[in-house]
Amino acid sequence: KLAELASAGKAVEFGRELARRRVAERGRTLGFLYVDGHVRVYHGKHKIPKAHVPQMRLAVPGTTDYYVNDKRGDPLFVVTADANAGMVKMLLALAPEIRALVGKKRRPTIVFYRGGWSPKLFVQLLALGFDVLTYRKGRVEKIPERLFTTHVARIEGRKIEYRLHDKRVPLLKGR
């Protein structure tokens, strides 16, 4: 069956239809979408760019697959990056695909690791109707506690308290 699918040359259409079905089934779990990149080591004969494989602590020929998962960690879709594009570049490339899947009315939060830290990217994603959740690279100045307020909510019957930043006060000075 896989050989038949591959020979049809419609992998992209198949992947999109599968993602559409997953969205239809899991609509409520798509408030948070987790994007993660994984290097796939290449063992073929062609010369391709190298990618860093943390487990091996080496740069070896490989590609990076970017997975978009729902809040349970179940996959929505996967994209293989051209020449190991970094997280910042891939998040912008994935945004239209995600928007097409979840619709225009929804404002999902895209969660990703520090490789996607880029204030310029944040501005672009916010303008596209997404919220972002990530963390910074390297040592940074602590954000003053006074810029955060406590919010209480009931989620799935449990009382949850969050310390959230007031988005009207800029966090990023001059960046």
Secondary structure, 3 states (H helix, E strand, C coil): CHHHHHHHCCHHHHHHHHHHHHHHHHHHHCCEEEEEEEEEECCCCCCCCEEEECCCCEEEEEEEEEEEECCCCCEEEEEECHHHCCHHHHHHHHHHHHHHHHCCCCCCEEEECHHHCCHHHHHHHHHCCCEEECCCCCCCCCCCHHHEEEEEEEECCEEEEEEEECCCCCCCCCC
